[in-house]
Amino acid sequence: MSEHIPTYQLQAFATDGLGATEVFFPKYGSVKPQIPLHQRYRGDYYKISLCLDGTAELKVNLAPYVVTPGCLVLATPDVIKEWGRVSADYETLSIFFTKDFITTNNAATGKLRFFVTPPTHVLPLGAAEAASIASSFRFLEQKYNTPNAQRDNILKNILNSLLYEIGALYDQLPSELGRGATRSQQLAAGFRQLVQVHCATERTVHFYAAALCITPKHLTELVKEATGRTASEWIAEAVVLEAKALLQNPALTVYQVAADLQFTDQFAFSRFFKRSTGVSPVAYRQAS
């Protein structure tokens, strides 16, 4: 029986009974959820954290990061995450919220490009920036823990302000979308989001074009124009990433990895993997 990378829902982290369906502010001094975050997983939610103390090691899509005090950590839905060593004094301010929260606040979405494909998942902040973000977090925490008939609406408005504040920090970094993204660039970003979600089962440009209600030819052209790479290249890269994550699990055979990724057989998967990486799945596993 093959083992898939699990996807956790936001509710899996809400241990205090206060968690709203769309927004959750955890208390790390209380009982922690029994979830093996040291193993690869996905989350069907966004999480933003500010490290206050201690250090932690984090991998996002197999890319390693070290989190230190003053670092902002952004975990977006569907990317592969894995926590390594976490120091005993590691402390953060964190907020979880669902994808539906973004969908129902469309006015903000276009101005928060860091949600689509973050240039980095761990962003070191200066002392003044970190203090400002911490103040916003604590204000949000106060309102989260204050009973009110309009609590959910209050939380959403404060969180929206925090997102704009964080978005401004990301806007200072080089962005492939730049300011004033065109319709083609927005579609290209939507394509990349879809690839993150569906790459394990869908590898055709036709599937993603249909999901975006455009033709495969149009999708190929706009992705190439917006990113400098073809849609097929983006899909292949995402599949290879998924394959690498699965191959690093010693409990899975190469045959099982091929089956998980919907290849017709192990040989088709091996040809694809070697063509994309230059090494066979077995050689990659031995070198990992």
Secondary structure as the mmCIF struct_conf table of DSSP 4:
data_model
#
loop_
_struct_conf.conf_type_id
_struct_conf.id
_struct_conf.beg_label_comp_id
_struct_conf.beg_label_asym_id
_struct_conf.beg_label_seq_id
_struct_conf.end_label_comp_id
_struct_conf.end_label_asym_id
_struct_conf.end_label_seq_id
HELX_LH_PP_P HELX_LH_PP_P1 HIS A 4 PRO A 6
STRN STRN1 THR A 7 TYR A 8
HELX_RH_3T_P HELX_RH_3T_P1 LEU A 10 PHE A 13
BEND BEND1 ASP A 16 GLY A 17
BEND BEND2 THR A 21 GLU A 22
STRN STRN2 VAL A 23 PHE A 24
TURN_TY1_P TURN_TY1_P1 TYR A 28 GLY A 29
BEND BEND3 SER A 30 SER A 30
HELX_LH_PP_P HELX_LH_PP_P2 VAL A 31 PRO A 33
TURN_TY1_P TURN_TY1_P2 LEU A 37 HIS A 38
BEND BEND4 GLN A 39 GLN A 39
STRN STRN3 TYR A 41 TYR A 41
STRN STRN4 ARG A 42 GLY A 43
BEND BEND5 ASP A 44 TYR A 45
STRN STRN5 TYR A 46 ASP A 53
BEND BEND6 GLY A 54 GLY A 54
STRN STRN6 ALA A 56 VAL A 60
TURN_TY1_P TURN_TY1_P3 ASN A 61 LEU A 62
STRN STRN7 ALA A 63 VAL A 67
TURN_TY1_P TURN_TY1_P4 PRO A 69 GLY A 70
STRN STRN8 CYS A 71 ALA A 75
TURN_TY1_P TURN_TY1_P5 PRO A 77 ASP A 78
BEND BEND7 VAL A 79 VAL A 79
STRN STRN9 LYS A 81 VAL A 86
TURN_TY1_P TURN_TY1_P6 ALA A 88 ASP A 89
STRN STRN10 GLU A 91 PHE A 97
HELX_RH_AL_P HELX_RH_AL_P1 LYS A 99 THR A 103
TURN_TY1_P TURN_TY1_P7 THR A 104 ASN A 105
HELX_RH_AL_P HELX_RH_AL_P2 ASN A 106 THR A 109
TURN_TY1_P TURN_TY1_P8 GLY A 110 LYS A 111
HELX_RH_3T_P HELX_RH_3T_P2 ARG A 113 PHE A 115
TURN_TY1_P TURN_TY1_P9 VAL A 116 VAL A 116
BEND BEND8 THR A 117 THR A 117
BEND BEND9 PRO A 119 PRO A 119
BEND BEND10 HIS A 121 HIS A 121
STRN STRN11 VAL A 122 PRO A 124
HELX_RH_AL_P HELX_RH_AL_P3 ALA A 127 TYR A 144
TURN_TY1_P TURN_TY1_P10 ASN A 145 ASN A 145
BEND BEND11 THR A 146 THR A 146
TURN_TY1_P TURN_TY1_P11 ALA A 149 GLN A 150
HELX_RH_AL_P HELX_RH_AL_P4 ARG A 151 ASP A 171
TURN_TY1_P TURN_TY1_P12 GLN A 172 GLN A 172
BEND BEND12 LEU A 173 LEU A 173
BEND BEND13 GLU A 176 LEU A 177
BEND BEND14 ARG A 179 GLY A 180
HELX_RH_AL_P HELX_RH_AL_P5 ARG A 183 HIS A 198
TURN_TY1_P TURN_TY1_P13 CYS A 199 THR A 201
HELX_RH_AL_P HELX_RH_AL_P6 VAL A 205 ALA A 211
TURN_TY1_P TURN_TY1_P14 LEU A 212 CYS A 213
BEND BEND15 ILE A 214 ILE A 214
HELX_RH_AL_P HELX_RH_AL_P7 PRO A 216 THR A 227
BEND BEND16 GLY A 228 ARG A 229
HELX_RH_AL_P HELX_RH_AL_P8 ALA A 231 LEU A 247
TURN_TY1_P TURN_TY1_P15 GLN A 248 GLN A 248
TURN_TY1_P TURN_TY1_P16 PRO A 250 ALA A 251
BEND BEND17 LEU A 252 LEU A 252
HELX_RH_AL_P HELX_RH_AL_P9 VAL A 254 ASP A 260
TURN_TY1_P TURN_TY1_P17 LEU A 261 GLN A 262
BEND BEND18 THR A 264 ASP A 265
HELX_RH_AL_P HELX_RH_AL_P10 GLN A 266 THR A 277
BEND BEND19 GLY A 278 VAL A 279
HELX_RH_AL_P HELX_RH_AL_P11 PRO A 281 ALA A 287
#
